Amino acid sequence: MKAASGSALPTKPCCTLNSVYLNGAFLPIEDACIPVTDRGFLFGDGVYEVIPAYGGRLFRLPHHLQRLQNSLDGIRLENPLNENQWREIFNELLQRNQAQAEPNNDQSVYLQVTRGVAAKRDHAFPDPVKPTVYATSNPMTEPDSKLLERGLAAITLEDIRWQYCNIKSITLLPNVLLRQQAVDADAAEAILVRNNLVIEGSASNIFIVHKGEILTPPNGNYMLPGITRDLVLELAAQHGIPCHETDISKEQLCSADEIWLTSSTREIVPVTVLDGQLVNDGRPGAVWKNMSRHYRDYKNAVREGKAE
Ligand SMILES: Cc1ncc(COP(=O)(O)O)c(C=O)c1O
């Protein structure tokens, strides 16, 4: 069945000449180097965030910084910067990389903090060293309208990850393997199931629509508390769309009227083929269309400086 697109996710153009921030300095990406003894490189010992910016304005920054703080607390690493310092770095990057993001100046900021460079390779924490702080920004394109008309294909897979999925850890090997399994099956995302309960995608949160109601699994340590997910919940409440956080079984997923995936870079995308079967009539549903419109309006309000 080929009704939906498989691996053709909206991708961001790759820029090699953008400015990055590394440990206190702004520099061209090709000049940014870290020692091979960095614990991020050796152990994946660090956390990250991805923050969209529309028209040069950061989207839901306080929410992202709060989740960063929670992730740092989760790995027992002190936050190296305060909110204003983070904001200044991101705004400087957005300005420096603006020319590559014309005409809309939509970019996504990536930041990563690792436990730093230690003299000896030892799993246990080193004597206090400075964390490595890295950030960059890249152009972000609008979700592909043809792809949104068709929807995506997804497959279900057993969740093989650990028990702290609420930490946005740079240790992403299970997610990498799961996503590749989806791509190998000509699908765009793997929807993860643990003990017959639907959890999230390999890099996205999940919503289903059942009899006009939106359902999404409740936050917990097995999933990332998505910023886009929170906004969808807020928008549903604001616009009087019935919406509940509740456990979703694999059977409920398979018989859902609509399935959506959410993330900061993909926004809200409909899944129209699941495990090779059409979801409902195989076309993005009416509830998704309505929510996408509310999401787009919110984004435009951020662009105009009327919301964050
Ligand atoms: C595992 C996982 N779940 C959910 C999300 C969605 O989170 P957000 O909406 O904050 O981008 C992501 C985003 O990368 C993710 O990696």
The ligand as a MOL file (V3000), in Angstrom:
LIG
                    3D

  0  0  0     0  0            999 V3000
M  V30 BEGIN CTAB
M  V30 COUNTS 16 16 0 0 0
M  V30 BEGIN ATOM
M  V30 1 C 11.1010 10.8620 21.9550 0
M  V30 2 C 10.4330 12.1620 21.6590 0
M  V30 3 N 9.1670 12.3550 22.0530 0
M  V30 4 C 8.5110 13.5020 21.7950 0
M  V30 5 C 9.1200 14.5410 21.1090 0
M  V30 6 C 8.3580 15.8180 20.8370 0
M  V30 7 O 8.7680 16.8310 21.7120 0
M  V30 8 P 8.6450 18.3840 21.3260 0
M  V30 9 O 7.2160 18.6050 20.9700 0
M  V30 10 O 9.0340 19.0860 22.5600 0
M  V30 11 O 9.5600 18.6160 20.1660 0
M  V30 12 C 10.4510 14.3850 20.6860 0
M  V30 13 C 11.1150 15.4830 19.9850 0
M  V30 14 O 12.2240 15.3930 19.5550 0
M  V30 15 C 11.1230 13.1810 20.9820 0
M  V30 16 O 12.3970 13.0070 20.6080 0
M  V30 END ATOM
M  V30 BEGIN BOND
M  V30 1 1 1 2
M  V30 2 1 2 3
M  V30 3 2 2 15
M  V30 4 2 3 4
M  V30 5 1 4 5
M  V30 6 1 5 6
M  V30 7 2 5 12
M  V30 8 1 6 7
M  V30 9 1 7 8
M  V30 10 2 8 9
M  V30 11 1 8 10
M  V30 12 1 8 11
M  V30 13 1 12 13
M  V30 14 1 12 15
M  V30 15 2 13 14
M  V30 16 1 15 16
M  V30 END BOND
M  V30 END CTAB
M  END
